[in-house]
Amino acid sequence: MAQFYDALDPRQIEFIGEQGLFFVATAPAAGRVNLSPKGLDTFRVLDPKTLVYLDLTGSGNETAAHLRENGRITVMFCSFGNKPMILRIYGAGAVIAPSHADWNALRPHFGDYPGVRQMVRIAVLGVQTSCGYAVPRYEFVSERDQLLRWAEKRGPEGIREYQRTTNVLSIDGLETGIEIPSAQ
């Protein structure tokens, strides 16, 4: 049965650290719900009520547009191993752009990745665990490196151009507020 919590407990934080995949869901007031799988080593628990993940340049920037509009975000971790569990974190999210006052304090939590777009900080409003009994078991093989190779091949200017053409508006026409740095 589902159980609810006000914040993450140590067992849940440990569970998060064991997962190689997480899902982020956001939605505008009117429009499409977005659900994105995330991987690599890009998620951190700062404390039981504060989370942050590193957001790499991708095909869209829906999360940023939705957070700008209403701040609602849900993150889900799901065990695919022997011990089933689903962990949902309901929160208020905010985009941390490179010019944000907290960027320099948060960025060192992550490794050096090409194509970094922004970070998303989440204030935890609630946590739910459920059994996950119907979730199949899978074995992790490896991280995919295609996105990283794609970003390295494009280089900083190529990434900026890609962001200008694909990351400024959501698929529903909402502004994402992305900051595209000038060429150095």
JOTA-V229870 format. One record per pair of residues at least 4 apart in sequence whose C-alpha atoms are under 7 Angstrom apart, sorted by the first residue. I is the first residue (numbers start at 0). GAP is how many residues later the second one is. D is the distance in Angstrom with one decimal. If there is no record, write none. Layout:
BEGIN
I:GAP:D
I:GAP:D
END
This chain:
BEGIN
0:129:5.8
0:130:6.4
1:126:6.5
1:127:5.5
1:128:4.4
2:125:5.6
2:126:5.4
2:127:6.6
3:123:5.6
3:124:4.5
3:125:6.7
4:121:5.9
4:122:5.0
4:123:6.3
5:119:6.5
5:120:4.8
5:121:6.1
6:41:5.4
6:42:5.4
6:117:6.5
6:119:6.1
6:120:6.1
7:4:5.9
7:5:6.4
7:40:4.6
7:41:6.7
7:119:6.6
8:4:6.3
8:39:6.6
9:4:6.2
10:4:6.2
11:4:6.2
12:4:6.4
13:4:6.5
14:4:6.7
15:61:6.8
19:19:6.0
19:20:7.0
20:16:6.9
20:17:5.8
20:18:4.9
20:56:6.9
21:15:5.8
21:16:5.3
21:17:6.6
21:53:6.9
21:54:5.7
21:55:4.9
22:12:6.7
22:13:5.5
22:14:4.4
22:15:5.9
22:52:5.6
22:53:5.1
22:54:6.6
23:11:5.6
23:12:5.2
23:13:6.5
23:50:5.9
23:51:4.6
23:52:6.5
24:9:5.5
24:10:4.3
24:11:6.5
24:48:5.8
24:49:5.1
24:50:6.4
25:7:6.0
25:8:5.4
25:9:6.7
25:37:6.0
25:40:6.2
25:46:6.2
25:47:4.9
25:48:6.6
26:5:6.3
26:6:4.4
26:7:6.0
26:39:5.7
27:4:7.0
27:38:5.0
27:41:6.6
27:42:7.0
30:141:6.2
33:28:6.7
39:103:6.4
41:11:5.3
41:12:5.1
41:68:6.5
42:9:6.1
42:10:4.3
42:11:6.6
43:7:5.8
43:8:5.4
43:9:6.1
44:5:6.3
44:6:4.6
44:7:6.6
45:4:5.4
45:5:5.5
48:74:5.8
48:75:4.7
49:72:5.7
49:73:4.9
49:74:5.9
50:70:5.7
50:71:5.0
50:72:6.7
51:67:6.7
51:68:5.5
51:69:4.2
51:70:6.0
52:66:5.6
52:67:5.4
52:68:6.7
53:64:6.4
53:65:4.5
53:66:6.6
54:61:6.2
54:62:5.7
54:63:5.2
54:64:5.2
54:65:6.9
55:59:5.6
55:60:4.4
55:61:5.1
55:62:7.0
56:58:5.4
56:59:5.9
56:60:5.2
58:107:6.6
59:106:6.2
59:107:5.4
59:110:6.8
60:4:6.7
60:106:5.2
60:109:6.2
60:115:6.5
61:4:6.2
61:108:5.2
62:4:6.0
63:4:6.0
63:31:6.3
63:112:5.2
64:4:6.4
64:105:6.2
64:109:5.9
64:110:5.7
64:111:4.0
65:4:6.2
65:5:6.7
66:4:3.9
66:5:6.2
66:26:6.0
66:27:6.1
70:21:5.1
70:22:5.0
70:23:6.4
71:19:6.2
71:20:5.2
71:21:6.2
72:17:6.1
72:18:5.4
72:19:6.0
72:20:6.0
73:14:6.7
73:15:5.5
73:16:4.6
73:17:6.1
74:13:5.7
74:14:5.1
74:15:6.7
75:11:5.6
75:12:4.4
75:13:6.3
76:9:5.9
76:10:5.1
76:11:6.5
77:7:6.0
77:8:4.5
77:9:6.3
78:4:6.9
78:5:5.4
78:6:5.4
78:7:6.4
79:4:6.8
79:55:6.9
79:56:6.3
79:57:4.5
79:58:5.2
80:56:5.4
80:57:6.5
83:47:6.2
83:48:5.1
83:49:5.9
84:44:6.9
84:45:5.9
84:46:4.9
84:47:4.6
85:43:5.6
85:44:5.2
85:45:6.3
85:46:5.3
86:41:5.8
86:42:4.6
86:43:6.7
87:39:5.8
87:40:5.1
87:41:6.4
88:35:6.7
88:37:6.0
88:38:4.6
88:39:6.5
89:34:6.1
89:35:5.6
89:36:5.1
89:37:6.1
90:31:5.8
90:32:5.4
90:33:4.5
90:34:4.7
90:35:6.7
91:30:5.5
91:31:5.2
91:32:6.7
91:33:7.0
92:27:6.5
92:28:5.6
92:29:4.3
92:30:6.3
93:26:5.7
93:27:5.4
93:28:6.5
94:23:6.7
94:24:5.9
94:25:4.6
94:26:6.4
95:4:5.8
95:7:6.4
95:22:5.8
95:23:4.9
95:24:5.8
95:25:6.8
96:6:6.8
96:21:4.9
96:22:6.5
96:82:6.6
97:5:5.6
97:20:6.6
98:4:6.9
101:4:6.2
102:4:5.8
113:34:6.1
113:37:5.6
113:38:5.9
114:36:5.3
114:44:6.4
144:4:6.1
145:4:5.9
146:4:6.2
147:4:6.1
148:4:6.0
149:4:6.3
150:4:6.1
150:8:6.7
153:4:4.6
153:5:6.0
154:4:6.1
155:4:6.2
156:4:6.2
156:26:6.6
157:4:6.1
158:4:6.1
159:4:6.2
159:20:6.0
160:4:6.4
161:4:6.0
162:4:4.7
162:5:6.8
163:4:6.1
167:7:6.0
167:8:5.4
167:9:6.8
167:10:6.1
168:4:5.3
168:5:5.3
168:6:4.6
168:7:5.5
169:4:5.1
169:5:6.4
169:6:6.5
END
